[in-house]
Amino acid sequence: MRYILIAILSLSAFFVEAQQNGRIQKDKKNDRIESLRIAFITEKLRLSPKESQLFWPVFNSYREESNQIKSSGKFDRAIEDMSESEAEDFVKDKFSQQERQLALDKKYYLKFREVLSVKKIALLYDAENEFKRKLLNAIKNRQEQGPKKRFFQGED
């Protein structure tokens, strides 16, 4: 009995450490992606040091609020398992999310105008979409070719 208890405690400690290491690895990966995003957007927009200093706090605030909108209203069930009434609520919630996102985009367009030209704001939207495409392609390529493929390697 004593040995079983020791084994259970040892395994518990192992799993807790594995979870923490997994979280640390995920955080490192997210930090790396954010660093790549910053470098990519800075280069695409050709931000001066002064523009960068003014732009990034506004952009980070925008992303935080946008992520809050995207994470709100998540349904627990698969659409296939929803009743008609639940599906209707789901669709209406999606419309509401899109409306809140549009209002946020308009609000931050005005804030971006305070620190960037309109042309750079247009480039920002394009750069964000291009970064997402490159990120998804890199993930797809990594899954196909294994973990040794580097992020954005060989992409133009």
C-alpha positions in Angstrom: 0.0 0.0 0.0 2.8 2.4 0.9 4.6 1.7 -2.4 1.4 2.4 -4.3 0.9 5.7 -2.6 4.5 6.7 -3.4 4.0 5.6 -7.0 0.8 7.6 -7.3 2.5 10.7 -5.7 5.5 10.4 -8.1 3.2 10.0 -11.1 1.2 13.0 -10.0 4.3 15.1 -9.7 5.4 14.0 -13.1 2.1 14.9 -14.7 2.0 18.3 -13.0 5.5 19.0 -14.2 4.7 17.8 -17.7 1.6 20.1 -17.8 3.7 23.1 -16.6 6.4 22.3 -19.3 3.7 22.1 -21.9 2.3 25.4 -20.8 5.8 27.0 -20.9 6.4 25.6 -24.4 3.0 26.9 -25.6 3.8 30.3 -24.1 7.2 30.3 -25.8 5.6 29.5 -29.1 3.0 32.2 -28.7 5.7 34.7 -27.8 7.7 33.7 -30.9 4.6 34.1 -33.1 3.9 37.6 -31.6 7.5 38.6 -32.2 7.2 37.5 -35.8 3.9 39.4 -36.1 5.5 42.5 -34.8 8.5 42.3 -37.1 6.3 41.4 -40.1 3.9 44.3 -39.6 6.7 46.8 -38.7 8.5 45.8 -42.0 5.3 45.9 -44.1 4.2 49.2 -42.8 7.8 50.6 -42.8 7.2 52.1 -39.4 9.7 54.6 -38.2 10.9 54.2 -34.6 8.5 57.1 -33.5 5.6 55.5 -35.4 6.3 52.2 -33.7 6.4 53.7 -30.3 3.0 55.3 -30.9 1.4 52.5 -32.9 2.1 49.3 -30.9 0.3 50.2 -27.7 -2.8 51.1 -29.7 -2.5 47.9 -31.8 -2.0 45.7 -28.7 -5.1 47.3 -27.1 -7.1 46.7 -30.3 -6.0 43.0 -30.4 -6.8 42.5 -26.8 -10.4 43.9 -27.2 -10.8 42.0 -30.5 -9.8 38.7 -28.8 -12.3 39.3 -26.1 -15.0 39.7 -28.7 -13.9 36.5 -30.5 -13.8 34.5 -27.3 -17.3 35.7 -26.1 -20.4 33.7 -26.8 -18.8 30.3 -27.4 -21.3 27.5 -27.4 -20.5 24.3 -25.7 -22.2 22.0 -28.1 -21.6 21.0 -31.7 -24.0 22.7 -34.1 -25.2 19.2 -35.2 -26.4 18.6 -31.6 -28.3 21.9 -31.3 -32.0 22.2 -31.4 -33.4 24.7 -33.9 -33.9 27.3 -31.1 -30.2 26.8 -30.0 -29.0 27.1 -33.5 -31.0 30.3 -34.0 -29.4 31.7 -30.8 -26.0 30.7 -32.1 -26.5 32.5 -35.4 -27.8 35.6 -33.7 -24.8 35.5 -31.4 -22.5 35.4 -34.4 -24.3 38.4 -35.9 -23.8 40.2 -32.6 -20.1 39.4 -32.5 -19.7 40.7 -36.0 -21.5 43.9 -35.1 -19.3 44.4 -32.0 -16.2 43.6 -34.1 -17.2 46.2 -36.7 -17.8 48.8 -34.0 -14.4 48.0 -32.6 -12.7 48.3 -36.0 -14.3 51.7 -36.6 -13.3 52.9 -33.1 -9.7 51.8 -33.6 -9.5 53.2 -37.2 -9.9 56.6 -35.6 -7.2 55.8 -33.0 -4.9 54.5 -35.7 -5.5 57.7 -37.7 -3.9 59.6 -34.8 -0.6 57.7 -35.3 -0.5 56.5 -38.9 -1.5 57.7 -42.4 -4.6 56.2 -44.0 -2.3 54.3 -46.4 -0.4 52.7 -43.6 -3.7 51.7 -42.0 -4.8 50.0 -45.2 -1.4 48.3 -45.3 -2.0 47.1 -41.7 -5.2 45.3 -42.6 -3.4 43.7 -45.6 -0.3 42.8 -43.5 -2.5 41.2 -40.8 -4.2 39.0 -43.4 -0.9 38.1 -45.1 0.6 37.2 -41.7 -2.3 34.9 -40.9 -2.0 33.2 -44.3 1.8 32.7 -43.9 1.2 31.4 -40.3 -1.4 28.9 -41.5 0.8 27.8 -44.4 3.8 27.4 -42.1 1.7 25.3 -39.7 0.4 23.2 -42.6 3.9 22.7 -44.0 5.2 21.8 -40.6 2.5 19.2 -40.2 3.3 17.7 -43.6 7.1 17.8 -43.4 7.7 17.4 -39.7 8.9 19.7 -36.9 12.3 20.5 -38.5 10.8 22.9 -41.0 11.4 26.5 -39.8 8.7 29.1 -39.5 8.1 31.0 -42.8 11.0 29.1 -44.4 11.0 29.3 -48.1 7.9 31.4 -48.4 7.8 34.7 -50.3 
